[in-house]
Amino acid sequence: MSLTAHAGPASRLITPSNHTLVLIDFQAQMAFATQSIDGLSLRNNTALVSRAAAGFQVPTLLTTVAARSFSGPMFDEVTDAFPRHELIDRSTMNCWEDENVIRAINAIGQPRVVLAGLWTSVCIVGPALSALEQGFEVCVLTDACGDVTTEAHERAVARMVQAGAQPMTSLQYLLELQRDWGRAETYELTTGIARQLAGAYGVGIAYANAMFGATEG
């Protein structure tokens, strides 16, 4: 069969307006026991995702579990990016079982959700499997998640992928939101986040911009 290619993106690619980002339980007590990723990388990737979503005006939910009695406040990297966002506190480990979260999901009305948070095997697996079963498309930002062991994190990611979730990285999320360096209105936003938070790639962007004014990824 002969196929004809045409210039255009796949419908499964992330755009600022085709998904809801749900940031789950980025809290002190959860982070203390996280061992599958070092704390610096976790907070760095959390900041990258939060600033990208805020800058591209992605519909975003912030949810915590037992914030006053057990888990503590949400990371500053999240709340600084969304200073006017309500934090939806829950008793349920699975945020998809919380009526306030579901009301917010339904009010936004997107059929795709992107998840990140702590811990992968509990608070990310729960909503991922629940949303998939209800017909939502699910992406998981795996390097903006963490668990009590590497084994727990990896088995959780494998379980979600086998159920149909799509794994992504934090940098992939940022660059997929931009996707075209010709989009001048968000070029400085994207490269600015990358310079500060994208490791060696950000260093390369900073060098290229300084030396050549380059706009290539």
Protein Blocks (a to p, Z undefined) as FASTA:
>chain_A
ZZdddddddfkbccfklcccddehiafklmmmpmkbcfklmmmmmmmmmmmmmmnopacd
dddehkllmnopadfklmmmmmmbccdddfbfblmlpmklmmmmmmnopabdcdedddfk
lmmmmmmmmmmmnopacdddfklgccfbfklmmmmmmmmmmnopacddfklmmmmmnopa
klmmlmmmmmmmmmmmnojmlmmmmmmmmmnopabZZ
